[in-house]
Amino acid sequence: MSQPDLFPAALPPAPDRKAGLSRLKAFTPAMGRAYASERNFDLGPQDRSNISCLSAHVRHRLVQEAELAQAALSAHGLQAAEKFIQEVCWRTYWKGWLELRSAVWADYKAEREQAFTAVSEDQALAQRYEAAIEGRTGLEGFDAWATELMQTGYLHNHARMWFASIWIFTLDLPWVLGADHFLRHLIDGDAASNTLSWRWVGGLQTVGKTYLARASNIEKYTKGRFAPDPASLAPEAPALPSVHPIPSPGAILPGERPDPSLPSALWLHDEDLHAESWGVEDVDIRCVIYPSSPASRGEAGLGAVARRFSKAALEDGAQRAAGRFGVKAVAADSVADQIEAARSSNVRQLITQRPCQGGVRDERLKAQERIEASGLRVVSLTRDWDQAFHPFATKGFFKFKTAIPDVFTRLGLN
């Protein structure tokens, strides 16, 4: 099967582990120098042969980061697969960076609320915002990406950078509104990588350093699909004013361990759907409890395509976990229903993976408080991958990436 055959125009890809592993296997031969030389080209939704399109599967952990890294290492070695491995690790870096600085997520939510209040009170701002998200700005490239996002739930990474830059510097729209739009509509929408990438474009993440979308760069890396008039784009990208200073890094929470003597349930969420690898084989698992609807990621709710992907991924993860442990999977959306599902199976302990900073964690912390108040114990595990990598996200990515070989050795990747 050729690479173009693997990536049909119909995105998003199937939201299950089987499809993710199939894509992983087929793309592995391209993870080396071919990826390094071709990855920056946005060939359009009809041709994704130069990129893996596995980000949504990794975001939901239908496929794990370590599985991608091991495939690349086995096929190409660390040096030849360096760029692919670094792309896998960028998402881990962003997650670790935000884990160490939770105040940045809180500040984003507060600023987002203020921006939506401004939209509700300013008709001109509301019209510009709606024109941008609906692809009615008249800007070549931008309007097409806005439509592609809504139809497929996906954009090439380079297109995301161009889009964010045009949103901030050409359209002069609040960055938090653009970040919110991406987070709610991308099938791989992740609070850390999305929020911090938008901050980086605007000059808030690496203070003073911004990203300017240039017409020549867009034409080159879309291979002429788009050739915007240079005069239609902002000629410069002055850094956005910093409202809050970047806080010093805090501490990483350690993972907890379940009590193997307690009858337990696996409590799934849409950021980790491979419970078969949670390392709880010695625990008496009685059932799998999962929400049939994914976390909202924002007050306006998930976009239709992202919702369908996450909803199907949750079902896939729940059924696989139930099959692995020989128990039933119970869909329960409200906290009261989750408590009742646990009690009906005589469960005394709920085991979950601790979500990283973002909407899923926000919802889970509220639910956990009520669940523990009912007398049930909640245990939050942490992946070895996260526990090993996140402490290195104290500064920039350069320091982080120098740790990759040693961390891989610790994780048994070779």
PEDA-V458186 format. One record per residue. N is the residue number from 0. RES is the residue in three letters. OMEGA is omega in radians with two decimals (none if undefined). Layout:
<<N & RES & OMEGA> <N & RES & OMEGA>>
//
This chain:
<<0 & MET & 3.14> <1 & SER & 3.13> <2 & GLN & 3.11> <3 & PRO & 3.11> <4 & ASP & -3.08> <5 & LEU & -3.05> <6 & PHE & -3.13> <7 & PRO & -3.12> <8 & ALA & -3.06> <9 & ALA & 3.00> <10 & LEU & 0.11> <11 & PRO & 3.07> <12 & PRO & -3.12> <13 & ALA & -3.04> <14 & PRO & 3.10> <15 & ASP & -3.08> <16 & ARG & -3.12> <17 & LYS & 3.13> <18 & ALA & 3.11> <19 & GLY & 3.12> <20 & LEU & 3.09> <21 & SER & 3.12> <22 & ARG & 3.10> <23 & LEU & -3.12> <24 & LYS & -3.08> <25 & ALA & -3.09> <26 & PHE & -3.08> <27 & THR & 3.12> <28 & PRO & -3.10> <29 & ALA & -3.06> <30 & MET & -3.08> <31 & GLY & -3.06> <32 & ARG & 3.09> <33 & ALA & 3.11> <34 & TYR & -3.11> <35 & ALA & -3.06> <36 & SER & -3.01> <37 & GLU & -2.93> <38 & ARG & -3.05> <39 & ASN & -3.12> <40 & PHE & 3.04> <41 & ASP & -3.07> <42 & LEU & 3.12> <43 & GLY & -3.08> <44 & PRO & 3.13> <45 & GLN & -3.09> <46 & ASP & 3.08> <47 & ARG & -3.05> <48 & SER & -3.09> <49 & ASN & 3.11> <50 & ILE & -3.00> <51 & SER & -3.04> <52 & CYS & -3.14> <53 & LEU & -3.04> <54 & SER & 3.13> <55 & ALA & 3.11> <56 & HIS & 3.10> <57 & VAL & 3.14> <58 & ARG & 3.12> <59 & HIS & -3.06> <60 & ARG & 2.86> <61 & LEU & 2.98> <62 & VAL & -3.06> <63 & GLN & 3.12> <64 & GLU & -3.11> <65 & ALA & 3.11> <66 & GLU & 3.07> <67 & LEU & -3.11> <68 & ALA & -3.12> <69 & GLN & 3.10> <70 & ALA & -3.14> <71 & ALA & 3.13> <72 & LEU & -3.10> <73 & SER & -3.07> <74 & ALA & -2.96> <75 & HIS & -3.02> <76 & GLY & -3.03> <77 & LEU & -3.07> <78 & GLN & -3.10> <79 & ALA & -3.11> <80 & ALA & -3.03> <81 & GLU & -3.07> <82 & LYS & 3.12> <83 & PHE & -3.13> <84 & ILE & 3.11> <85 & GLN & 3.10> <86 & GLU & 3.06> <87 & VAL & -3.06> <88 & CYS & 3.08> <89 & TRP & -3.14> <90 & ARG & 3.09> <91 & THR & 3.11> <92 & TYR & 3.14> <93 & TRP & 3.14> <94 & LYS & 3.12> <95 & GLY & 3.14> <96 & TRP & -3.12> <97 & LEU & 3.06> <98 & GLU & -3.10> <99 & LEU & -3.07> <100 & ARG & -3.05> <101 & SER & -3.13> <102 & ALA & -3.14> <103 & VAL & 3.09> <104 & TRP & 3.11> <105 & ALA & 3.12> <106 & ASP & 3.11> <107 & TYR & -3.12> <108 & LYS & 3.14> <109 & ALA & 3.14> <110 & GLU & 3.09> <111 & ARG & 3.12> <112 & GLU & 3.11> <113 & GLN & -3.12> <114 & ALA & 3.11> <115 & PHE & 3.04> <116 & THR & 3.11> <117 & ALA & 3.11> <118 & VAL & -3.12> <119 & SER & -3.07> <120 & GLU & -3.05> <121 & ASP & -3.05> <122 & GLN & -3.13> <123 & ALA & 3.09> <124 & LEU & 3.13> <125 & ALA & -3.14> <126 & GLN & 3.11> <127 & ARG & 3.11> <128 & TYR & -3.13> <129 & GLU & 3.10> <130 & ALA & -3.13> <131 & ALA & -3.07> <132 & ILE & 3.12> <133 & GLU & 3.11> <134 & GLY & -3.12> <135 & ARG & -3.11> <136 & THR & -3.05> <137 & GLY & -3.14> <138 & LEU & -3.14> <139 & GLU & -3.09> <140 & GLY & -3.07> <141 & PHE & -3.10> <142 & ASP & 3.11> <143 & ALA & 3.12> <144 & TRP & 3.09> <145 & ALA & 3.12> <146 & THR & 3.14> <147 & GLU & 3.12> <148 & LEU & -3.11> <149 & MET & -3.08> <150 & GLN & -3.03> <151 & THR & -3.06> <152 & GLY & -3.03> <153 & TYR & 2.95> <154 & LEU & 3.00> <155 & HIS & -3.08> <156 & ASN & 3.13> <157 & HIS & 3.10> <158 & ALA & 3.10> <159 & ARG & 3.13> <160 & MET & 3.10> <161 & TRP & -3.11> <162 & PHE & -3.10> <163 & ALA & 3.14> <164 & SER & 3.12> <165 & ILE & 3.12> <166 & TRP & -3.03> <167 & ILE & -2.93> <168 & PHE & 3.10> <169 & THR & -3.10> <170 & LEU & 3.09> <171 & ASP & 3.10> <172 & LEU & 3.13> <173 & PRO & -3.07> <174 & TRP & -3.09> <175 & VAL & 3.09> <176 & LEU & 3.08> <177 & GLY & 3.11> <178 & ALA & 3.11> <179 & ASP & -3.13> <180 & HIS & 3.09> <181 & PHE & -3.04> <182 & LEU & -3.09> <183 & ARG & -3.04> <184 & HIS & 3.12> <185 & LEU & 3.09> <186 & ILE & 3.07> <187 & ASP & -3.08> <188 & GLY & -3.08> <189 & ASP & -3.02> <190 & ALA & -3.06> <191 & ALA & -3.06> <192 & SER & -3.14> <193 & ASN & -3.11> <194 & THR & -3.05> <195 & LEU & 3.06> <196 & SER & 3.08> <197 & TRP & 3.08> <198 & ARG & -3.13> <199 & TRP & 3.12> <200 & VAL & -3.08> <201 & GLY & 3.12> <202 & GLY & 3.14> <203 & LEU & -3.06> <204 & GLN & 2.92> <205 & THR & -2.88> <206 & VAL & 3.10> <207 & GLY & -3.14> <208 & LYS & -3.10> <209 & THR & 3.07> <210 & TYR & -3.13> <211 & LEU & 3.06> <212 & ALA & -3.13> <213 & ARG & -3.11> <214 & ALA & -3.13> <215 & SER & 3.13> <216 & ASN & 3.11> <217 & ILE & -3.13> <218 & GLU & -3.12> <219 & LYS & -3.00> <220 & TYR & 2.90> <221 & THR & -3.12> <222 & LYS & 3.04> <223 & GLY & 3.10> <224 & ARG & 3.09> <225 & PHE & 3.09> <226 & ALA & -3.08> <227 & PRO & 3.05> <228 & ASP & -3.13> <229 & PRO & -3.13> <230 & ALA & -3.13> <231 & SER & -3.11> <232 & LEU & 3.12> <233 & ALA & -3.13> <234 & PRO & -3.13> <235 & GLU & -3.08> <236 & ALA & 3.10> <237 & PRO & -3.09> <238 & ALA & 3.08> <239 & LEU & 3.10> <240 & PRO & -3.13> <241 & SER & 3.14> <242 & VAL & -3.10> <243 & HIS & 3.05> <244 & PRO & 3.09> <245 & ILE & -3.10> <246 & PRO & 3.04> <247 & SER & -3.13> <248 & PRO & 3.08> <249 & GLY & -3.09> <250 & ALA & 3.06> <251 & ILE & 3.09> <252 & LEU & 3.10> <253 & PRO & 3.06> <254 & GLY & 3.11> <255 & GLU & 3.13> <256 & ARG & 3.13> <257 & PRO & 3.04> <258 & ASP & -3.07> <259 & PRO & -3.12> <260 & SER & -3.08> <261 & LEU & 3.01> <262 & PRO & -2.90> <263 & SER & 3.00> <264 & ALA & 2.97> <265 & LEU & -3.07> <266 & TRP & -3.01> <267 & LEU & 2.91> <268 & HIS & -2.95> <269 & ASP & 3.07> <270 & GLU & 3.08> <271 & ASP & -3.04> <272 & LEU & 3.00> <273 & HIS & -3.09> <274 & ALA & 3.10> <275 & GLU & -3.11> <276 & SER & -3.14> <277 & TRP & 3.11> <278 & GLY & -3.11> <279 & VAL & -3.10> <280 & GLU & -3.11> <281 & ASP & -3.10> <282 & VAL & 3.12> <283 & ASP & -3.12> <284 & ILE & -3.10> <285 & ARG & -3.13> <286 & CYS & 3.04> <287 & VAL & 3.13> <288 & ILE & -3.09> <289 & TYR & 3.06> <290 & PRO & 3.10> <291 & SER & 3.10> <292 & SER & -3.11> <293 & PRO & 3.08> <294 & ALA & -2.97> <295 & SER & -3.09> <296 & ARG & 3.13> <297 & GLY & -3.07> <298 & GLU & -3.10> <299 & ALA & 3.07> <300 & GLY & -3.12> <301 & LEU & 2.99> <302 & GLY & -3.02> <303 & ALA & -3.09> <304 & VAL & 3.12> <305 & ALA & 3.12> <306 & ARG & -3.14> <307 & ARG & -3.14> <308 & PHE & -3.07> <309 & SER & 3.13> <310 & LYS & 3.13> <311 & ALA & 3.10> <312 & ALA & 3.09> <313 & LEU & 3.14> <314 & GLU & 3.12> <315 & ASP & -3.13> <316 & GLY & -3.13> <317 & ALA & -3.10> <318 & GLN & 3.08> <319 & ARG & 3.14> <320 & ALA & 3.13> <321 & ALA & 3.11> <322 & GLY & -3.12> <323 & ARG & -3.07> <324 & PHE & 3.08> <325 & GLY & -3.13> <326 & VAL & 3.10> <327 & LYS & 3.04> <328 & ALA & -3.08> <329 & VAL & 3.07> <330 & ALA & -3.11> <331 & ALA & -3.05> <332 & ASP & -3.12> <333 & SER & 3.11> <334 & VAL & 3.12> <335 & ALA & 3.12> <336 & ASP & 3.10> <337 & GLN & 3.08> <338 & ILE & 3.14> <339 & GLU & 3.11> <340 & ALA & 3.12> <341 & ALA & -3.10> <342 & ARG & -3.12> <343 & SER & 3.07> <344 & SER & 3.13> <345 & ASN & -3.13> <346 & VAL & 3.08> <347 & ARG & -3.06> <348 & GLN & 3.06> <349 & LEU & -3.11> <350 & ILE & -3.12> <351 & THR & 2.94> <352 & GLN & -3.13> <353 & ARG & 3.09> <354 & PRO & 3.04> <355 & CYS & -3.12> <356 & GLN & -3.13> <357 & GLY & -3.07> <358 & GLY & 3.13> <359 & VAL & 3.12> <360 & ARG & 3.14> <361 & ASP & -3.12> <362 & GLU & -3.11> <363 & ARG & -3.14> <364 & LEU & 3.09> <365 & LYS & 3.14> <366 & ALA & -3.10> <367 & GLN & 3.13> <368 & GLU & 3.14> <369 & ARG & -3.14> <370 & ILE & 3.13> <371 & GLU & 3.09> <372 & ALA & 3.12> <373 & SER & 3.12> <374 & GLY & 3.10> <375 & LEU & 3.09> <376 & ARG & 3.07> <377 & VAL & -3.14> <378 & VAL & -3.12> <379 & SER & 3.10> <380 & LEU & 3.02> <381 & THR & 3.13> <382 & ARG & 3.07> <383 & ASP & 3.14> <384 & TRP & -3.13> <385 & ASP & -3.10> <386 & GLN & -3.12> <387 & ALA & -3.02> <388 & PHE & -2.98> <389 & HIS & 3.13> <390 & PRO & -3.14> <391 & PHE & -3.11> <392 & ALA & -3.09> <393 & THR & -3.11> <394 & LYS & -3.11> <395 & GLY & -3.08> <396 & PHE & -3.11> <397 & PHE & 3.11> <398 & LYS & -3.13> <399 & PHE & -3.04> <400 & LYS & 3.10> <401 & THR & 3.14> <402 & ALA & -3.02> <403 & ILE & -3.11> <404 & PRO & -3.12> <405 & ASP & 3.13> <406 & VAL & 3.09> <407 & PHE & 3.12> <408 & THR & 3.12> <409 & ARG & -3.12> <410 & LEU & 3.13> <411 & GLY & 3.09> <412 & LEU & -3.09> <413 & ASN & none>>
//
